[in-house]
Amino acid sequence: MVDWIGLSIPFAYLGILVGSLATFSSLYRRRKAAKSSSLEPWFGPNLPRDIYLSLLHLEPEPGQEKAPNVPDGVLKAALLQRASEDIKRILEIRNAKQALSALLQRGSIGDDFWQRFLRAEKEIEAEVKDVVEEANALQPNWGQTIFQSANEMHHNAILRDKLAKIQAKGKKDREWWDREKASIQSNFMKELGEDEKENAKPAAAAASGTDRTGSDEDAVLVDGGGPAASGASSGSKGAGKKRKGKK
């Protein structure tokens, strides 16, 4: 005779084990989903996406039955700006993924931070798919080339920003150089004036010494009668002697 009671015990144990595991898994998933939803988003608000959606779903103004029609060119430009913003975020995700994975392996960042990054990666993937669908809806097969055009726009914006920074830095450097140039010129003129004053002092002293020497020599010549006076006196004496000899 089969012992049903003995057979039911293992089945009951298996059922309790499976039920507990299912309950634990369900609670864990709910808690994980609630925790991931409460995490701070990786990126800030997507303004180009909000602008495109607001243009796409315009509401009629008070007193009007229909909403104003937005031209396709405006919608395409808004969608292109949205794709350019997505390119920026995709590049940021790609550049940060390898470094963050290495930091996670080392234990330098927590699971919450990594979950934020994974959620941002999933959001950007869904955003890319949405943009491709919207592009194909506005123009057939445009979804295949919209991100190429958006990538060119993104790189052009980067180049314009760099050029603007270089021009601003060049203007500041030019102003700094003008101030330094003026300071150098003023210091040089001050030093040149001081050198001229120092050189003028010895020249004035030499000129005054020369004047004093000339005045002393003139005084000696006046006091001694000079060579001409002595010669004249000796000549007169010789003439007197000759006259006496003749007599």
C-alpha atoms as one frame of an Amber mdcrd trajectory, in Angstrom:
protein
   0.000   0.000   0.000   1.336   3.447  -0.943   2.167   5.776   1.928   0.638
   8.991   0.670   1.466  10.839   3.824   5.164  10.057   3.467   5.133  11.125
  -0.176   3.257  14.348   0.529   5.892  15.602   2.958   8.686  16.032   0.309
   6.216  17.595  -2.149   5.014  19.989   0.518   8.625  20.891   1.328   9.354
  21.548  -2.341   6.219  23.627  -2.664   7.095  25.742   0.361  10.666  26.198
  -0.931   9.520  27.229  -4.405   6.904  29.576  -2.970   9.383  31.224  -0.624
  11.885  31.672  -3.445   9.224  33.187  -5.697   8.102  35.545  -2.945  11.672
  36.589  -2.203  12.369  37.162  -5.886   9.224  39.244  -6.317   9.982  41.369
  -3.259  13.597  41.820  -4.355  12.573  42.962  -7.818  10.039  45.385  -6.448
  12.525  46.802  -3.989  15.184  47.082  -6.676  12.772  48.809  -9.071  11.655
  51.223  -6.358  15.270  51.950  -5.448  16.327  52.492  -9.065  13.364  54.797
  -9.650  14.339  56.867  -6.627  17.932  57.283  -7.833  19.043  60.636  -9.172
  19.088  60.698 -12.995  22.476  60.621 -14.678  21.673  63.431 -17.114  19.742
  66.614 -16.567  16.532  67.592 -18.341  16.543  67.009 -22.089  15.484  70.452
 -23.279  15.623  69.761 -27.074  13.378  66.715 -26.591  10.900  68.742 -24.559
  10.857  71.465 -27.230  10.225  68.937 -29.997   7.418  67.225 -28.103   5.821
  70.580 -27.251   5.887  71.555 -30.939   4.548  68.185 -31.990   1.653  68.219
 -29.518   0.559  71.833 -29.543  -2.761  72.467 -27.872  -5.326  74.864 -29.321
  -5.414  78.335 -27.853  -8.477  79.484 -25.921 -11.304  80.204 -28.337  -9.873
  78.022 -31.116 -10.936  74.512 -32.028  -7.773  73.381 -33.773  -4.168  73.759
 -32.783  -1.923  75.771 -35.114  -0.060  73.715 -37.680   3.691  73.604 -37.180
   5.684  73.570 -40.454   7.625  70.426 -41.202  10.832  72.435 -41.457  10.456
  73.605 -37.865   9.780  70.041 -36.676  12.800  68.740 -38.587  15.055  71.410
 -37.098  13.782  70.632 -33.595  14.273  66.892 -34.134  17.781  67.525 -35.441
  18.608  69.497 -32.299  17.226  66.608 -30.250  19.447  64.146 -32.120  22.471
  66.415 -31.571  21.814  66.383 -27.830  21.552  62.576 -27.987  24.946  62.424
 -29.739  26.453  64.425 -26.893  25.019  62.052 -24.308  26.024  58.942 -26.245
  29.639  60.116 -26.379  29.587  60.842 -22.662  28.214  57.357 -21.924  30.843
  55.677 -24.111  33.720  57.619 -22.613  32.627  56.959 -19.026  31.651  53.271
 -19.289  35.137  51.770 -19.325  36.414  53.936 -16.489  33.326  53.290 -14.351
  33.508  49.538 -14.891  37.159  49.562 -13.752  36.240  51.604 -10.678  33.378
  49.212  -9.902  35.724  46.222 -10.008  38.077  47.967  -7.604  35.228  48.851
  -5.299  35.739  52.585  -5.668  32.079  53.219  -6.541  28.907  51.686  -5.164
  26.136  49.737  -6.828  23.805  52.729  -6.690  26.155  54.763  -8.829  26.516
  51.920 -11.309  22.741  51.429 -11.449  22.330  55.096 -12.272  24.750  54.696
 -15.147  23.025  51.574 -16.490  19.646  53.256 -16.321  21.038  56.249 -18.234
  22.425  53.881 -20.865  19.023  52.224 -21.316  17.307  55.591 -21.499  19.630
  56.835 -24.229  19.062  53.641 -26.230  15.304  54.160 -26.048  15.790  57.817
 -26.957  17.775  56.900 -30.079  15.074  54.490 -31.226  12.413  57.129 -30.661
  14.348  59.713 -32.674  14.793  57.285 -35.571  11.078  56.545 -35.613  10.171
  60.232 -35.529  12.619  60.963 -38.356  11.155  58.240 -40.534   7.672  59.581
 -39.794   8.644  63.096 -40.914  10.600  61.958 -43.956  11.028  58.398 -45.266
  14.495  56.870 -44.633  15.645  59.982 -42.812  16.276  57.931 -39.693  19.312
  56.357 -41.352  21.118  59.675 -41.791  19.755  61.932 -39.060  22.428  60.990
 -36.538  25.172  61.553 -39.095  23.921  65.104 -39.598  23.521  65.520 -35.841
  27.112  64.364 -35.312  28.354  67.011 -37.742  26.303  69.640 -35.928  27.749
  68.540 -32.594  31.350  68.759 -33.833  30.702  72.158 -35.419  29.316  73.406
 -32.122  32.453  72.148 -30.338  34.671  73.940 -32.862  32.705  77.168 -32.460
  33.037  76.988 -28.697  36.784  76.415 -28.955  37.138  79.296 -31.412  35.168
  81.591 -29.123  37.376  80.637 -26.178  40.531  81.224 -28.225  39.286  84.639
 -29.349  38.364  85.602 -25.797  41.760  84.433 -24.536  43.504  86.313 -27.363
  41.681  89.504 -26.412  42.724  89.115 -22.779  46.318  88.378 -23.800  46.323
  91.432 -26.057  45.119  93.656 -23.211  47.736  92.171 -20.898  50.496  92.742
 -23.453  49.396  96.361 -23.998  49.615  96.972 -20.245  53.027  95.292 -20.035
  54.261  97.235 -23.050  53.188 100.532 -21.545  54.788  99.603 -18.225  58.056
  98.593 -19.934  58.140 101.832 -21.936  57.518 103.975 -18.866  60.231 102.164
 -16.892  62.652 102.495 -19.794  62.018 106.227 -20.094  62.550 106.653 -16.341
  65.844 104.765 -16.490  66.924 106.786 -19.541  66.185 110.068 -17.757  68.154
 108.962 -14.702  71.134 107.967 -16.889  71.092 111.360 -18.611  71.083 113.118
 -15.254  74.017 111.020 -14.002  76.004 111.689 -17.201  75.271 115.420 -17.001
  76.825 115.755 -13.523  80.436 114.706 -14.523  80.242 116.875 -17.642  79.230
 119.909 -15.594  82.009 119.188 -13.084  84.579 118.904 -15.895  83.386 122.135
 -17.471  83.650 123.995 -14.164  87.211 122.599 -13.638  88.262 123.768 -17.081
  86.969 127.274 -16.373  88.880 127.427 -13.107  92.182 126.302 -14.767  91.842
 128.911 -17.516  91.216 131.687 -15.007  94.308 130.657 -12.968  96.534 130.690
 -16.053  95.272 134.120 -17.013  96.055 135.365 -13.548  99.637 134.048 -13.756
 100.172 135.671 -17.134  98.918 139.010 -15.881 101.051 138.912 -12.715 104.345
 137.878 -14.430 104.042 140.137 -17.415 104.144 137.170 -19.658 106.858 136.022
 -21.996 106.369 138.952 -24.271 107.096 141.487 -21.528 110.295 139.742 -20.416
 111.526 139.588 -24.019 110.857 143.257 -24.534 112.818 144.264 -21.424 115.803
 142.135 -22.360 115.739 143.609 -25.852 115.799 147.152 -24.514 118.773 146.352
 -22.244 120.752 144.930 -25.200 120.055 147.986 -27.227 121.356 150.214 -24.434
 124.557 148.287 -24.181 125.184 148.570 -27.902 124.627 152.268 -27.788 127.220
 152.634 -24.979 129.794 150.687 -26.974 129.443 153.006 -29.911 130.264 155.961
 -27.753
